[in-house]
Amino acid sequence: MLKIRTVCGNGIGSSLFCAAKVKKICAELNIEADIESVDFSTAPSQNADLYITVKELAKQFDPKYKVAIIRSYTNENKLKEDLIDTLKSLV
């Protein structure tokens, strides 16, 4: 099972909404994943297989973390376009 964390500044707004969308996408792809939203400051302590966030926050992650850059936290079509290849490569 993949451990995926959606990341925004506070972990309770846009990343929470994004987590729901990512759960749906993973279900459509038959990918088992533990998906939760977190704030940027605690994200590294999660030891996730994948962190999903926007470009502005992604560039602040240490390069040792696998980070998928998304264009939108809320647009499901854009999320699919941005994530599908990365998600498939992890399983």
Gaussian input, Z-matrix of N, CA and C with variables (Angstrom, degrees):
# hf/3-21g

backbone

0 1
 N
 C     1     B1
 C     2     B2     1     A1
 N     3     B3     2     A2     1     D1
 C     4     B4     3     A3     2     D2
 C     5     B5     4     A4     3     D3
 N     6     B6     5     A5     4     D4
 C     7     B7     6     A6     5     D5
 C     8     B8     7     A7     6     D6
 N     9     B9     8     A8     7     D7
 C    10    B10     9     A9     8     D8
 C    11    B11    10    A10     9     D9
 N    12    B12    11    A11    10    D10
 C    13    B13    12    A12    11    D11
 C    14    B14    13    A13    12    D12
 N    15    B15    14    A14    13    D13
 C    16    B16    15    A15    14    D14
 C    17    B17    16    A16    15    D15
 N    18    B18    17    A17    16    D16
 C    19    B19    18    A18    17    D17
 C    20    B20    19    A19    18    D18
 N    21    B21    20    A20    19    D19
 C    22    B22    21    A21    20    D20
 C    23    B23    22    A22    21    D21
 N    24    B24    23    A23    22    D22
 C    25    B25    24    A24    23    D23
 C    26    B26    25    A25    24    D24
 N    27    B27    26    A26    25    D25
 C    28    B28    27    A27    26    D26
 C    29    B29    28    A28    27    D27
 N    30    B30    29    A29    28    D28
 C    31    B31    30    A30    29    D29
 C    32    B32    31    A31    30    D30
 N    33    B33    32    A32    31    D31
 C    34    B34    33    A33    32    D32
 C    35    B35    34    A34    33    D33
 N    36    B36    35    A35    34    D34
 C    37    B37    36    A36    35    D35
 C    38    B38    37    A37    36    D36
 N    39    B39    38    A38    37    D37
 C    40    B40    39    A39    38    D38
 C    41    B41    40    A40    39    D39
 N    42    B42    41    A41    40    D40
 C    43    B43    42    A42    41    D41
 C    44    B44    43    A43    42    D42
 N    45    B45    44    A44    43    D43
 C    46    B46    45    A45    44    D44
 C    47    B47    46    A46    45    D45
 N    48    B48    47    A47    46    D46
 C    49    B49    48    A48    47    D47
 C    50    B50    49    A49    48    D48
 N    51    B51    50    A50    49    D49
 C    52    B52    51    A51    50    D50
 C    53    B53    52    A52    51    D51
 N    54    B54    53    A53    52    D52
 C    55    B55    54    A54    53    D53
 C    56    B56    55    A55    54    D54
 N    57    B57    56    A56    55    D55
 C    58    B58    57    A57    56    D56
 C    59    B59    58    A58    57    D57
 N    60    B60    59    A59    58    D58
 C    61    B61    60    A60    59    D59
 C    62    B62    61    A61    60    D60
 N    63    B63    62    A62    61    D61
 C    64    B64    63    A63    62    D62
 C    65    B65    64    A64    63    D63
 N    66    B66    65    A65    64    D64
 C    67    B67    66    A66    65    D65
 C    68    B68    67    A67    66    D66
 N    69    B69    68    A68    67    D67
 C    70    B70    69    A69    68    D68
 C    71    B71    70    A70    69    D69
 N    72    B72    71    A71    70    D70
 C    73    B73    72    A72    71    D71
 C    74    B74    73    A73    72    D72
 N    75    B75    74    A74    73    D73
 C    76    B76    75    A75    74    D74
 C    77    B77    76    A76    75    D75
 N    78    B78    77    A77    76    D76
 C    79    B79    78    A78    77    D77
 C    80    B80    79    A79    78    D78
 N    81    B81    80    A80    79    D79
 C    82    B82    81    A81    80    D80
 C    83    B83    82    A82    81    D81
 N    84    B84    83    A83    82    D82
 C    85    B85    84    A84    83    D83
 C    86    B86    85    A85    84    D84
 N    87    B87    86    A86    85    D85
 C    88    B88    87    A87    86    D86
 C    89    B89    88    A88    87    D87
 N    90    B90    89    A89    88    D88
 C    91    B91    90    A90    89    D89
 C    92    B92    91    A91    90    D90
 N    93    B93    92    A92    91    D91
 C    94    B94    93    A93    92    D92
 C    95    B95    94    A94    93    D93
 N    96    B96    95    A95    94    D94
 C    97    B97    96    A96    95    D95
 C    98    B98    97    A97    96    D96
 N    99    B99    98    A98    97    D97
 C   100   B100    99    A99    98    D98
 C   101   B101   100   A100    99    D99
 N   102   B102   101   A101   100   D100
 C   103   B103   102   A102   101   D101
 C   104   B104   103   A103   102   D102
 N   105   B105   104   A104   103   D103
 C   106   B106   105   A105   104   D104
 C   107   B107   106   A106   105   D105
 N   108   B108   107   A107   106   D106
 C   109   B109   108   A108   107   D107
 C   110   B110   109   A109   108   D108
 N   111   B111   110   A110   109   D109
 C   112   B112   111   A111   110   D110
 C   113   B113   112   A112   111   D111
 N   114   B114   113   A113   112   D112
 C   115   B115   114   A114   113   D113
 C   116   B116   115   A115   114   D114
 N   117   B117   116   A116   115   D115
 C   118   B118   117   A117   116   D116
 C   119   B119   118   A118   117   D117
 N   120   B120   119   A119   118   D118
 C   121   B121   120   A120   119   D119
 C   122   B122   121   A121   120   D120
 N   123   B123   122   A122   121   D121
 C   124   B124   123   A123   122   D122
 C   125   B125   124   A124   123   D123
 N   126   B126   125   A125   124   D124
 C   127   B127   126   A126   125   D125
 C   128   B128   127   A127   126   D126
 N   129   B129   128   A128   127   D127
 C   130   B130   129   A129   128   D128
 C   131   B131   130   A130   129   D129
 N   132   B132   131   A131   130   D130
 C   133   B133   132   A132   131   D131
 C   134   B134   133   A133   132   D132
 N   135   B135   134   A134   133   D133
 C   136   B136   135   A135   134   D134
 C   137   B137   136   A136   135   D135
 N   138   B138   137   A137   136   D136
 C   139   B139   138   A138   137   D137
 C   140   B140   139   A139   138   D138
 N   141   B141   140   A140   139   D139
 C   142   B142   141   A141   140   D140
 C   143   B143   142   A142   141   D141
 N   144   B144   143   A143   142   D142
 C   145   B145   144   A144   143   D143
 C   146   B146   145   A145   144   D144
 N   147   B147   146   A146   145   D145
 C   148   B148   147   A147   146   D146
 C   149   B149   148   A148   147   D147
 N   150   B150   149   A149   148   D148
 C   151   B151   150   A150   149   D149
 C   152   B152   151   A151   150   D150
 N   153   B153   152   A152   151   D151
 C   154   B154   153   A153   152   D152
 C   155   B155   154   A154   153   D153
 N   156   B156   155   A155   154   D154
 C   157   B157   156   A156   155   D155
 C   158   B158   157   A157   156   D156
 N   159   B159   158   A158   157   D157
 C   160   B160   159   A159   158   D158
 C   161   B161   160   A160   159   D159
 N   162   B162   161   A161   160   D160
 C   163   B163   162   A162   161   D161
 C   164   B164   163   A163   162   D162
 N   165   B165   164   A164   163   D163
 C   166   B166   165   A165   164   D164
 C   167   B167   166   A166   165   D165
 N   168   B168   167   A167   166   D166
 C   169   B169   168   A168   167   D167
 C   170   B170   169   A169   168   D168
 N   171   B171   170   A170   169   D169
 C   172   B172   171   A171   170   D170
 C   173   B173   172   A172   171   D171
 N   174   B174   173   A173   172   D172
 C   175   B175   174   A174   173   D173
 C   176   B176   175   A175   174   D174
 N   177   B177   176   A176   175   D175
 C   178   B178   177   A177   176   D176
 C   179   B179   178   A178   177   D177
 N   180   B180   179   A179   178   D178
 C   181   B181   180   A180   179   D179
 C   182   B182   181   A181   180   D180
 N   183   B183   182   A182   181   D181
 C   184   B184   183   A183   182   D182
 C   185   B185   184   A184   183   D183
 N   186   B186   185   A185   184   D184
 C   187   B187   186   A186   185   D185
 C   188   B188   187   A187   186   D186
 N   189   B189   188   A188   187   D187
 C   190   B190   189   A189   188   D188
 C   191   B191   190   A190   189   D189
 N   192   B192   191   A191   190   D190
 C   193   B193   192   A192   191   D191
 C   194   B194   193   A193   192   D192
 N   195   B195   194   A194   193   D193
 C   196   B196   195   A195   194   D194
 C   197   B197   196   A196   195   D195
 N   198   B198   197   A197   196   D196
 C   199   B199   198   A198   197   D197
 C   200   B200   199   A199   198   D198
 N   201   B201   200   A200   199   D199
 C   202   B202   201   A201   200   D200
 C   203   B203   202   A202   201   D201
 N   204   B204   203   A203   202   D202
 C   205   B205   204   A204   203   D203
 C   206   B206   205   A205   204   D204
 N   207   B207   206   A206   205   D205
 C   208   B208   207   A207   206   D206
 C   209   B209   208   A208   207   D207
 N   210   B210   209   A209   208   D208
 C   211   B211   210   A210   209   D209
 C   212   B212   211   A211   210   D210
 N   213   B213   212   A212   211   D211
 C   214   B214   213   A213   212   D212
 C   215   B215   214   A214   213   D213
 N   216   B216   215   A215   214   D214
 C   217   B217   216   A216   215   D215
 C   218   B218   217   A217   216   D216
 N   219   B219   218   A218   217   D217
 C   220   B220   219   A219   218   D218
 C   221   B221   220   A220   219   D219
 N   222   B222   221   A221   220   D220
 C   223   B223   222   A222   221   D221
 C   224   B224   223   A223   222   D222
 N   225   B225   224   A224   223   D223
 C   226   B226   225   A225   224   D224
 C   227   B227   226   A226   225   D225
 N   228   B228   227   A227   226   D226
 C   229   B229   228   A228   227   D227
 C   230   B230   229   A229   228   D228
 N   231   B231   230   A230   229   D229
 C   232   B232   231   A231   230   D230
 C   233   B233   232   A232   231   D231
 N   234   B234   233   A233   232   D232
 C   235   B235   234   A234   233   D233
 C   236   B236   235   A235   234   D234
 N   237   B237   236   A236   235   D235
 C   238   B238   237   A237   236   D236
 C   239   B239   238   A238   237   D237
 N   240   B240   239   A239   238   D238
 C   241   B241   240   A240   239   D239
 C   242   B242   241   A241   240   D240
 N   243   B243   242   A242   241   D241
 C   244   B244   243   A243   242   D242
 C   245   B245   244   A244   243   D243
 N   246   B246   245   A245   244   D244
 C   247   B247   246   A246   245   D245
 C   248   B248   247   A247   246   D246
 N   249   B249   248   A248   247   D247
 C   250   B250   249   A249   248   D248
 C   251   B251   250   A250   249   D249
 N   252   B252   251   A251   250   D250
 C   253   B253   252   A252   251   D251
 C   254   B254   253   A253   252   D252
 N   255   B255   254   A254   253   D253
 C   256   B256   255   A255   254   D254
 C   257   B257   256   A256   255   D255
 N   258   B258   257   A257   256   D256
 C   259   B259   258   A258   257   D257
 C   260   B260   259   A259   258   D258
 N   261   B261   260   A260   259   D259
 C   262   B262   261   A261   260   D260
 C   263   B263   262   A262   261   D261
 N   264   B264   263   A263   262   D262
 C   265   B265   264   A264   263   D263
 C   266   B266   265   A265   264   D264
 N   267   B267   266   A266   265   D265
 C   268   B268   267   A267   266   D266
 C   269   B269   268   A268   267   D267
 N   270   B270   269   A269   268   D268
 C   271   B271   270   A270   269   D269
 C   272   B272   271   A271   270   D270

   B1=1.4455
   B2=1.5264
   B3=1.3265
   B4=1.4596
   B5=1.5221
   B6=1.2941
   B7=1.4567
   B8=1.5245
   B9=1.3363
   B10=1.4590
   B11=1.5181
   B12=1.3302
   B13=1.4512
   B14=1.5288
   B15=1.3207
   B16=1.4581
   B17=1.5190
   B18=1.3237
   B19=1.4625
   B20=1.5269
   B21=1.3288
   B22=1.4629
   B23=1.5252
   B24=1.2942
   B25=1.4604
   B26=1.5088
   B27=1.3467
   B28=1.4630
   B29=1.5222
   B30=1.3140
   B31=1.4605
   B32=1.5134
   B33=1.3243
   B34=1.4628
   B35=1.5241
   B36=1.3074
   B37=1.4626
   B38=1.5108
   B39=1.3103
   B40=1.4597
   B41=1.5201
   B42=1.3193
   B43=1.4705
   B44=1.5278
   B45=1.3170
   B46=1.4620
   B47=1.5273
   B48=1.3087
   B49=1.4590
   B50=1.5228
   B51=1.3250
   B52=1.4611
   B53=1.5281
   B54=1.3186
   B55=1.4660
   B56=1.5246
   B57=1.3176
   B58=1.4648
   B59=1.5231
   B60=1.3105
   B61=1.4660
   B62=1.5278
   B63=1.3150
   B64=1.4652
   B65=1.5322
   B66=1.3243
   B67=1.4741
   B68=1.5169
   B69=1.3124
   B70=1.4636
   B71=1.5307
   B72=1.2988
   B73=1.4599
   B74=1.5255
   B75=1.3173
   B76=1.4684
   B77=1.5284
   B78=1.3096
   B79=1.4650
   B80=1.5221
   B81=1.3225
   B82=1.4693
   B83=1.5187
   B84=1.3271
   B85=1.4584
   B86=1.5270
   B87=1.3327
   B88=1.4678
   B89=1.5255
   B90=1.3171
   B91=1.4573
   B92=1.5231
   B93=1.3272
   B94=1.4654
   B95=1.5248
   B96=1.3107
   B97=1.4578
   B98=1.5178
   B99=1.3090
   B100=1.4642
   B101=1.5226
   B102=1.3238
   B103=1.4642
   B104=1.5246
   B105=1.3310
   B106=1.4640
   B107=1.5180
   B108=1.3204
   B109=1.4643
   B110=1.5252
   B111=1.3264
   B112=1.4642
   B113=1.5253
   B114=1.3222
   B115=1.4490
   B116=1.5279
   B117=1.3031
   B118=1.4595
   B119=1.5250
   B120=1.3135
   B121=1.4672
   B122=1.5240
   B123=1.3269
   B124=1.4719
   B125=1.5239
   B126=1.3190
   B127=1.4700
   B128=1.5321
   B129=1.3252
   B130=1.4688
   B131=1.5264
   B132=1.3074
   B133=1.4603
   B134=1.5312
   B135=1.3101
   B136=1.4608
   B137=1.5302
   B138=1.3216
   B139=1.4683
   B140=1.5249
   B141=1.3099
   B142=1.4592
   B143=1.5260
   B144=1.3391
   B145=1.4621
   B146=1.5225
   B147=1.3301
   B148=1.4584
   B149=1.5218
   B150=1.3199
   B151=1.4592
   B152=1.5237
   B153=1.3262
   B154=1.4566
   B155=1.5181
   B156=1.3356
   B157=1.4565
   B158=1.5256
   B159=1.3071
   B160=1.4585
   B161=1.5371
   B162=1.3127
   B163=1.4625
   B164=1.5269
   B165=1.3261
   B166=1.4574
   B167=1.5313
   B168=1.3287
   B169=1.4732
   B170=1.5281
   B171=1.3097
   B172=1.4692
   B173=1.5209
   B174=1.3181
   B175=1.4646
   B176=1.5305
   B177=1.3194
   B178=1.4675
   B179=1.5339
   B180=1.3374
   B181=1.4616
   B182=1.5246
   B183=1.3122
   B184=1.4507
   B185=1.5376
   B186=1.3204
   B187=1.4707
   B188=1.5306
   B189=1.3186
   B190=1.4707
   B191=1.5320
   B192=1.3251
   B193=1.4579
   B194=1.5267
   B195=1.3120
   B196=1.4689
   B197=1.5253
   B198=1.3276
   B199=1.4587
   B200=1.5267
   B201=1.3190
   B202=1.4609
   B203=1.5196
   B204=1.3140
   B205=1.4640
   B206=1.5240
   B207=1.3251
   B208=1.4589
   B209=1.5215
   B210=1.3243
   B211=1.4606
   B212=1.5186
   B213=1.3261
   B214=1.4671
   B215=1.5199
   B216=1.3179
   B217=1.4656
   B218=1.5252
   B219=1.3125
   B220=1.4581
   B221=1.5243
   B222=1.3148
   B223=1.4565
   B224=1.5252
   B225=1.3254
   B226=1.4630
   B227=1.5260
   B228=1.3185
   B229=1.4633
   B230=1.5282
   B231=1.3300
   B232=1.4600
   B233=1.5257
   B234=1.3225
   B235=1.4677
   B236=1.5244
   B237=1.3130
   B238=1.4700
   B239=1.5260
   B240=1.3304
   B241=1.4626
   B242=1.5273
   B243=1.3188
   B244=1.4597
   B245=1.5260
   B246=1.3269
   B247=1.4649
   B248=1.5161
   B249=1.3087
   B250=1.4560
   B251=1.5376
   B252=1.3205
   B253=1.4656
   B254=1.5300
   B255=1.3223
   B256=1.4625
   B257=1.5220
   B258=1.3231
   B259=1.4646
   B260=1.5228
   B261=1.3084
   B262=1.4746
   B263=1.5199
   B264=1.3297
   B265=1.4574
   B266=1.5335
   B267=1.3303
   B268=1.4583
   B269=1.5244
   B270=1.3250
   B271=1.4804
   B272=1.5041
   A1=108.77
   A2=115.38
   A3=120.52
   A4=111.08
   A5=114.89
   A6=121.10
   A7=106.73
   A8=115.29
   A9=121.68
   A10=109.46
   A11=115.52
   A12=120.58
   A13=109.16
   A14=115.24
   A15=120.20
   A16=106.41
   A17=115.84
   A18=120.07
   A19=111.77
   A20=115.38
   A21=121.70
   A22=107.00
   A23=116.81
   A24=120.68
   A25=114.26
   A26=117.45
   A27=121.25
   A28=114.75
   A29=118.10
   A30=121.36
   A31=115.19
   A32=118.05
   A33=119.08
   A34=113.66
   A35=117.36
   A36=119.75
   A37=111.25
   A38=114.34
   A39=119.58
   A40=112.46
   A41=118.76
   A42=119.24
   A43=111.39
   A44=117.88
   A45=121.14
   A46=109.91
   A47=116.07
   A48=120.70
   A49=110.19
   A50=116.44
   A51=121.95
   A52=111.18
   A53=117.15
   A54=120.96
   A55=111.04
   A56=116.88
   A57=120.35
   A58=110.58
   A59=117.46
   A60=121.80
   A61=110.82
   A62=117.21
   A63=121.21
   A64=110.11
   A65=117.73
   A66=120.36
   A67=110.39
   A68=116.42
   A69=120.87
   A70=110.97
   A71=116.64
   A72=121.06
   A73=110.80
   A74=117.19
   A75=120.71
   A76=110.83
   A77=117.19
   A78=120.56
   A79=110.59
   A80=116.82
   A81=120.96
   A82=111.88
   A83=117.16
   A84=122.48
   A85=112.47
   A86=116.90
   A87=122.52
   A88=112.04
   A89=115.70
   A90=122.02
   A91=108.32
   A92=115.51
   A93=119.87
   A94=108.67
   A95=115.98
   A96=119.40
   A97=111.75
   A98=114.30
   A99=123.29
   A100=104.86
   A101=116.20
   A102=121.14
   A103=109.53
   A104=115.34
   A105=120.97
   A106=109.10
   A107=115.31
   A108=120.38
   A109=108.77
   A110=115.15
   A111=120.87
   A112=109.52
   A113=115.85
   A114=119.65
   A115=109.30
   A116=115.81
   A117=120.72
   A118=113.18
   A119=117.47
   A120=119.68
   A121=113.58
   A122=118.67
   A123=120.20
   A124=113.47
   A125=117.37
   A126=120.26
   A127=113.85
   A128=120.08
   A129=118.94
   A130=114.38
   A131=118.16
   A132=120.69
   A133=112.42
   A134=117.67
   A135=121.92
   A136=113.42
   A137=118.16
   A138=122.31
   A139=111.81
   A140=116.41
   A141=121.63
   A142=111.18
   A143=114.42
   A144=120.72
   A145=110.45
   A146=115.82
   A147=120.87
   A148=110.24
   A149=114.75
   A150=121.93
   A151=106.69
   A152=116.27
   A153=121.90
   A154=108.31
   A155=115.50
   A156=119.56
   A157=110.75
   A158=115.86
   A159=121.73
   A160=109.98
   A161=115.05
   A162=122.73
   A163=113.22
   A164=116.60
   A165=120.79
   A166=112.59
   A167=116.54
   A168=119.72
   A169=111.33
   A170=117.37
   A171=120.77
   A172=112.01
   A173=116.55
   A174=119.47
   A175=112.54
   A176=117.75
   A177=121.55
   A178=112.50
   A179=117.17
   A180=120.82
   A181=110.43
   A182=116.08
   A183=121.40
   A184=107.51
   A185=118.27
   A186=120.76
   A187=115.00
   A188=117.53
   A189=119.63
   A190=112.52
   A191=118.26
   A192=122.23
   A193=111.11
   A194=116.08
   A195=122.07
   A196=107.22
   A197=116.02
   A198=121.70
   A199=109.29
   A200=115.87
   A201=121.51
   A202=107.95
   A203=115.14
   A204=120.60
   A205=109.03
   A206=114.81
   A207=120.99
   A208=109.92
   A209=115.82
   A210=120.75
   A211=111.74
   A212=116.49
   A213=120.54
   A214=109.05
   A215=115.86
   A216=120.24
   A217=111.10
   A218=117.87
   A219=120.58
   A220=116.19
   A221=118.76
   A222=121.18
   A223=109.53
   A224=116.23
   A225=120.73
   A226=112.53
   A227=118.33
   A228=120.62
   A229=111.27
   A230=116.55
   A231=119.92
   A232=110.82
   A233=116.61
   A234=119.81
   A235=110.69
   A236=117.18
   A237=120.24
   A238=110.66
   A239=116.13
   A240=120.24
   A241=111.43
   A242=116.57
   A243=121.20
   A244=113.61
   A245=117.56
   A246=120.23
   A247=116.38
   A248=118.80
   A249=120.72
   A250=112.78
   A251=117.97
   A252=120.29
   A253=111.97
   A254=116.06
   A255=120.60
   A256=111.41
   A257=117.03
   A258=120.68
   A259=111.30
   A260=116.87
   A261=120.12
   A262=111.80
   A263=117.31
   A264=120.59
   A265=112.77
   A266=117.17
   A267=121.54
   A268=113.77
   A269=116.99
   A270=118.92
   A271=112.34
   D1=130.62
   D2=177.62
   D3=-76.02
   D4=146.37
   D5=173.63
   D6=-108.89
   D7=111.86
   D8=-176.36
   D9=-119.75
   D10=136.24
   D11=177.62
   D12=-125.30
   D13=128.59
   D14=172.71
   D15=-92.93
   D16=137.40
   D17=-169.44
   D18=-126.79
   D19=130.76
   D20=170.13
   D21=-138.30
   D22=-174.96
   D23=-175.86
   D24=-59.30
   D25=-45.13
   D26=-176.75
   D27=-110.96
   D28=-13.46
   D29=177.25
   D30=76.99
   D31=9.95
   D32=-177.46
   D33=-128.00
   D34=-4.17
   D35=-177.53
   D36=-111.69
   D37=-97.25
   D38=-174.77
   D39=-64.81
   D40=-35.74
   D41=-179.96
   D42=-70.11
   D43=-29.26
   D44=176.42
   D45=-67.36
   D46=-44.67
   D47=177.29
   D48=-63.49
   D49=-41.55
   D50=178.53
   D51=-62.17
   D52=-41.33
   D53=179.93
   D54=-57.93
   D55=-40.59
   D56=178.35
   D57=-63.34
   D58=-40.97
   D59=178.47
   D60=-66.92
   D61=-41.20
   D62=-179.83
   D63=-66.52
   D64=-37.53
   D65=175.70
   D66=-59.04
   D67=-42.68
   D68=179.15
   D69=-64.23
   D70=-44.41
   D71=179.50
   D72=-62.81
   D73=-44.30
   D74=178.60
   D75=-62.44
   D76=-40.48
   D77=178.28
   D78=-61.71
   D79=-42.56
   D80=178.30
   D81=-62.70
   D82=-31.59
   D83=-179.66
   D84=-92.10
   D85=2.56
   D86=-176.80
   D87=56.72
   D88=42.39
   D89=177.65
   D90=-107.39
   D91=121.12
   D92=177.14
   D93=-79.62
   D94=126.33
   D95=-178.30
   D96=-150.08
   D97=143.84
   D98=171.02
   D99=-94.50
   D100=108.31
   D101=-173.44
   D102=-118.17
   D103=125.69
   D104=177.69
   D105=-140.95
   D106=156.56
   D107=174.53
   D108=-95.57
   D109=143.56
   D110=179.62
   D111=-142.51
   D112=161.01
   D113=174.89
   D114=-84.85
   D115=159.28
   D116=-175.17
   D117=-58.40
   D118=-40.75
   D119=-174.87
   D120=-66.99
   D121=-29.24
   D122=179.08
   D123=-98.74
   D124=-7.41
   D125=-176.43
   D126=-53.93
   D127=-48.52
   D128=-177.50
   D129=-59.15
   D130=-28.82
   D131=-179.20
   D132=-73.85
   D133=-7.44
   D134=-177.65
   D135=-78.90
   D136=-16.76
   D137=-178.84
   D138=50.57
   D139=48.05
   D140=-177.73
   D141=-82.91
   D142=158.05
   D143=173.94
   D144=-75.05
   D145=-28.33
   D146=-178.11
   D147=-151.05
   D148=135.47
   D149=172.74
   D150=-111.92
   D151=134.39
   D152=-178.69
   D153=-117.49
   D154=124.77
   D155=-178.43
   D156=-161.52
   D157=175.06
   D158=178.30
   D159=-81.31
   D160=162.99
   D161=-175.26
   D162=-53.40
   D163=-42.35
   D164=-176.66
   D165=-59.84
   D166=-38.23
   D167=178.23
   D168=-85.95
   D169=-33.32
   D170=-177.82
   D171=-58.23
   D172=-39.45
   D173=-177.63
   D174=-70.06
   D175=-9.94
   D176=178.22
   D177=-92.02
   D178=-10.43
   D179=178.37
   D180=-74.61
   D181=146.20
   D182=172.21
   D183=-62.03
   D184=140.15
   D185=-178.62
   D186=-59.95
   D187=-15.95
   D188=179.95
   D189=-70.71
   D190=-14.02
   D191=-179.67
   D192=-93.97
   D193=142.44
   D194=175.75
   D195=-83.12
   D196=114.39
   D197=-176.46
   D198=-124.50
   D199=127.99
   D200=173.86
   D201=-100.72
   D202=127.63
   D203=179.90
   D204=-91.79
   D205=129.30
   D206=178.01
   D207=-114.15
   D208=154.52
   D209=178.76
   D210=-89.95
   D211=-19.70
   D212=-176.30
   D213=-151.93
   D214=139.99
   D215=174.13
   D216=-79.74
   D217=-20.74
   D218=-168.74
   D219=-116.68
   D220=-21.57
   D221=-177.32
   D222=-83.55
   D223=107.80
   D224=-174.22
   D225=-61.97
   D226=-38.31
   D227=179.76
   D228=-63.86
   D229=-43.46
   D230=177.78
   D231=-66.34
   D232=-38.87
   D233=177.41
   D234=-60.64
   D235=-45.65
   D236=178.47
   D237=-59.08
   D238=-47.99
   D239=179.63
   D240=-58.44
   D241=-41.28
   D242=-176.60
   D243=-76.65
   D244=-26.00
   D245=-170.55
   D246=-110.27
   D247=-23.81
   D248=-168.11
   D249=-56.38
   D250=-46.54
   D251=-179.43
   D252=-65.08
   D253=-42.01
   D254=179.09
   D255=-63.87
   D256=-45.74
   D257=179.68
   D258=-61.99
   D259=-43.97
   D260=179.27
   D261=-64.08
   D262=-34.22
   D263=-178.73
   D264=-71.12
   D265=-19.26
   D266=-177.51
   D267=-87.43
   D268=-13.55
   D269=-178.40
   D270=-102.89

